[in-house]
Amino acid sequence: MNALLLYVFLDVIAFSSIIIAVLPFHVMFLGAGPFIVTLYISIFSFIQFFVSPYLGKLSDKFGRKPMLLSSSCADFISHLIMAFANTLPLVLISRVIAGCFSCNLSVGSAYISDITNENERTKYIGRYNSAYSLGFAIGPIVGGYLAGNNPLEPNYFASGVFAASINFINIFILFFLLKKTKNVAVKFKSTNYIKQIYEIITKKEVSYLFYLYFLINFVFSGLNGIFALWSEKVFNWGPQQIGTLMCFVGILLAFHQSISINFFVKKFKEKMTALISIFFIFIGIFLLTITKTYILLSCAVFFCTFGIGMFNPTINSLISQKITKDQTGSALSINQSALSISRFSGQPFSGLFFQTFSYNAPLYIGLCLLGITQILYAKKLANKID
């Protein structure tokens, strides 16, 4: 378990050092506008939508460790290309390679499901997401400082080499330290893959969780896609400032996913915790729409991270509790596909409205969607329908 936590911690440092603080400015430096910037960010998720369920199924059949190794190797190549990408097509190739093989979140969650019982699963998935968030705290600030504080001319070479170096270290960690999960291949049932996926997503007790996961992350991914551009408009920030704020975000996420989630799940159980999480995200985005000072920005970030930090692991835990052991990798990868759909649709959607109307337009739309989703989910809980 410790090797897995170290792996995801380093993996996210590498990923976030480029994607969060540097990629938007890198693509703009090469001549793209806000809409194209969000398209380049979301291309990874577009590919993940198609490949993630297959990667999860392969992990059910061949084991979690081989799939995590292939993911790290692809990330190493992707980030190395990014370091030398002086044209938009090279950046695109880098993102496509990463998108085709990345499976750290879904397969890592499946690994945890393999080695924990149902009562402990939410806690350990929370720790896994906490390690993810700690990496998220360090990566952007390192990448931002390597790229510099000039949004018009970022040093993308330094951040790319740094990320590739971290991926190289991770390959050795996975190969030598991560233990294989037992009997995964034995439990694999040789059934028609499409049929099995259909059976999972049409199960009454889990189908609504996939839809809920998609809608909330559609809004939140849209916010992530434009946040660097939004910050440049509101506060005139560059990569260094974005990286510093993302460090604060990562620390908050780690706290909420390791401590806050345990309190809320024990007191309110998973379903009510998900509802509370949506409300916190709503408050955070509302505060962003009126933000003109760093104090309001800090409050907005606190509530947004509080909400999403508890929401995602809670939904993953609910899904894993309602499906059979041999379907765990597939089910969590389907959920990862829902996340991918939300990202490759939500980010360009926000970028288009950002470019066409105003920098706050995507936030107003997000508030409307969150309000409607929260009402529908609260009604479902009130009716006690699973």
Beta strands, then each sheet from edge to edge (+ up, - down):
end
